[in-house]
Amino acid sequence: MYVCLCHGVTDKAIRQAAQAGACSLVELAQTLRVATCCGKCADLAQSLLEAADRAPPTTPACLASVG
């Protein structure tokens, strides 16, 4: 689903950014430009980022960092 309509950012892109190491809304804004225009997506983007942090690792990159 689209989270940021201004920049076409999806929930999948946010989860991928979290798996790649993004750990704050500021980092998401820097990498994806989410919440940098109208800001209406900031709360949902933050919620998705927090949920991704709680999710078990699912990619080889995440599994490699566990340990």
Secondary structure as the mmCIF struct_conf table of DSSP 4:
data_model
#
loop_
_struct_conf.conf_type_id
_struct_conf.id
_struct_conf.beg_label_comp_id
_struct_conf.beg_label_asym_id
_struct_conf.beg_label_seq_id
_struct_conf.end_label_comp_id
_struct_conf.end_label_asym_id
_struct_conf.end_label_seq_id
STRN STRN1 TYR A 2 CYS A 4
TURN_TY1_P TURN_TY1_P1 LEU A 5 GLY A 8
STRN STRN2 VAL A 9 THR A 10
HELX_RH_AL_P HELX_RH_AL_P1 ASP A 11 GLN A 19
TURN_TY1_P TURN_TY1_P2 ALA A 20 GLY A 21
BEND BEND1 SER A 24 SER A 24
HELX_RH_AL_P HELX_RH_AL_P2 LEU A 25 LEU A 32
TURN_TY1_P TURN_TY1_P3 VAL A 34 ALA A 35
BEND BEND2 THR A 36 CYS A 38
TURN_TY1_P TURN_TY1_P4 LYS A 40 CYS A 41
HELX_RH_AL_P HELX_RH_AL_P3 ALA A 42 ARG A 54
BEND BEND3 ALA A 55 ALA A 55
HELX_LH_PP_P HELX_LH_PP_P1 PRO A 56 PRO A 57
BEND BEND4 THR A 59 THR A 59
HELX_RH_AL_P HELX_RH_AL_P4 PRO A 60 SER A 65
#
